[in-house]
């Protein structure tokens, strides 16, 4: 789990907008599927 966070942090540092949008989409998708 720690490695995944580290990878995401590295990606975010390299390119802020794309990883953030991807994470946001993933989180919202997970939430929507979880509610159903």
C-alpha positions in Angstrom: 0.0 0.0 0.0 2.8 2.4 0.9 4.5 1.7 -2.5 1.2 2.6 -4.3 1.0 5.9 -2.4 4.7 6.6 -3.2 4.0 5.9 -6.9 1.0 8.2 -7.0 2.9 11.0 -5.2 5.8 10.7 -7.8 3.3 10.9 -10.6 1.6 13.9 -9.1 4.9 15.7 -8.7 5.8 15.0 -12.3 2.4 16.1 -13.7 -0.2 17.4 -11.3 -3.3 17.7 -13.4 -3.4 14.3 -15.0 -2.9 12.1 -11.9 -5.3 14.3 -9.9 -8.0 14.0 -12.5 -7.5 10.2 -12.8 -7.6 9.8 -9.0 -10.8 11.9 -8.8 -12.4 9.8 -11.5 -11.4 6.6 -9.8 -12.7 7.8 -6.4 -16.0 9.0 -7.7 -16.4 5.8 -9.7 -15.7 3.7 -6.6 -18.1 5.7 -4.6 -20.9 5.4 -7.1 -20.4 1.7 -7.5 -20.3 1.3 -3.7 -23.6 3.1 -3.2 -25.5 0.8 -5.6 
